[in-house]
Amino acid sequence: MPDDSKPAPRRTMPPLMDRLGELCVAGRDSATYLWQVPDDEDVRKKIAELLAQIKVEAAKQGRQEMGRLVSELETAVAASPSPQQVELLQDGFERLMRLWAAAKSGLF
């Protein structure tokens, strides 16, 4: 007879998406696109706008570390298009996603 007294394994669910998470995902996706077309000025403008919105949302939530990271990414997006610049943006948005997820899960 099987032992049903053991609790079921716990699955970790991704945090529920809020406005800040949506902005981070949109930025990450745009930075990924820039890898293919690094000099797409419209996407670069979109990323700059997303960063400004992320900075506002992060400040509303008291997320100072995200604000500092956004400032670094704003410098990167203003730089001349290059593979290194795009890599900085991609890495930065990945870090923003991890910070957002950690905060939503209660780790921060």
C-alpha positions as CSV (number, residue, x, y, z in Angstrom):
1,M,0.0,0.0,0.0
2,P,1.5,3.4,-1.0
3,D,2.4,5.9,1.7
4,D,0.2,9.0,1.1
5,S,1.4,10.8,4.2
6,K,4.3,12.5,2.4
7,P,3.5,16.0,1.2
8,A,3.5,16.6,-2.6
9,P,6.7,18.2,-3.9
10,R,6.6,21.9,-3.9
11,R,6.7,23.6,-7.3
12,T,8.0,27.1,-7.4
13,M,5.7,29.3,-9.4
14,P,7.0,32.4,-11.2
15,P,5.9,35.6,-9.5
16,L,2.8,37.3,-10.7
17,M,3.6,39.9,-13.3
18,D,3.1,43.5,-12.2
19,R,3.8,46.7,-14.1
20,L,7.5,46.7,-13.2
21,G,7.9,43.1,-14.3
22,E,6.2,43.9,-17.6
23,L,8.6,46.7,-18.3
24,C,11.6,44.6,-17.5
25,V,10.4,41.8,-19.8
26,A,9.7,44.4,-22.6
27,G,13.2,45.8,-22.1
28,R,14.9,42.4,-22.1
29,D,13.1,41.4,-25.3
30,S,14.1,44.7,-27.0
31,A,17.7,44.3,-25.9
32,T,17.6,40.8,-27.4
33,Y,16.3,42.2,-30.7
34,L,19.2,44.8,-30.7
35,W,21.7,41.9,-30.8
36,Q,20.4,41.2,-34.4
37,V,20.0,44.9,-35.4
38,P,22.3,47.0,-33.0
39,D,21.7,50.3,-34.8
40,D,17.9,50.2,-34.9
41,E,17.3,53.7,-33.6
42,D,13.5,53.1,-32.9
43,V,14.3,50.2,-30.6
44,R,17.0,52.1,-28.9
45,K,14.5,54.9,-28.2
46,K,12.0,52.4,-27.0
47,I,14.6,51.0,-24.5
48,A,15.4,54.5,-23.3
49,E,11.6,55.1,-22.7
50,L,11.3,51.7,-20.9
51,L,14.2,52.5,-18.7
52,A,12.6,55.8,-17.7
53,Q,9.4,54.0,-16.8
54,I,11.3,51.3,-14.9
55,K,13.1,54.0,-12.9
56,V,9.7,55.5,-11.9
57,E,8.1,52.2,-11.0
58,A,11.2,51.1,-9.1
59,A,11.1,54.3,-7.1
60,K,7.4,53.8,-6.3
61,Q,8.3,50.4,-4.9
62,G,11.3,51.7,-3.0
63,R,13.7,49.6,-5.2
64,Q,16.8,51.7,-5.0
65,E,19.1,49.0,-6.4
66,M,17.0,48.8,-9.5
67,G,17.2,52.6,-9.9
68,R,21.0,52.5,-9.8
69,L,21.1,49.7,-12.4
70,V,18.7,51.7,-14.6
71,S,21.1,54.7,-14.5
72,E,23.9,52.4,-15.7
73,L,21.7,51.1,-18.5
74,E,20.7,54.6,-19.5
75,T,24.4,55.4,-20.1
76,A,24.7,52.2,-22.1
77,V,21.7,52.9,-24.4
78,A,23.1,56.4,-25.1
79,A,26.4,55.0,-26.3
80,S,27.2,54.2,-29.9
81,P,25.8,50.9,-31.1
82,S,28.2,48.0,-30.7
83,P,28.1,44.4,-29.7
84,Q,29.6,45.3,-26.3
85,Q,26.9,47.9,-25.7
86,V,24.1,45.5,-26.6
87,E,25.6,42.9,-24.3
88,L,25.6,45.4,-21.5
89,L,22.0,46.1,-22.1
90,Q,21.1,42.4,-22.2
91,D,23.0,41.6,-19.0
92,G,21.5,44.7,-17.3
93,F,17.9,43.7,-18.1
94,E,18.6,40.1,-17.0
95,R,19.8,41.6,-13.7
96,L,16.7,43.7,-13.4
97,M,14.6,40.6,-14.0
98,R,16.4,38.8,-11.2
99,L,16.0,41.7,-8.8
100,W,12.3,42.0,-9.7
101,A,11.7,38.3,-9.2
102,A,13.6,38.2,-5.9
103,A,11.6,41.1,-4.6
104,K,8.3,39.5,-5.7
105,S,9.2,36.2,-4.1
106,G,10.0,37.9,-0.8
107,L,13.7,37.5,-0.8
108,F,14.2,41.3,-0.8
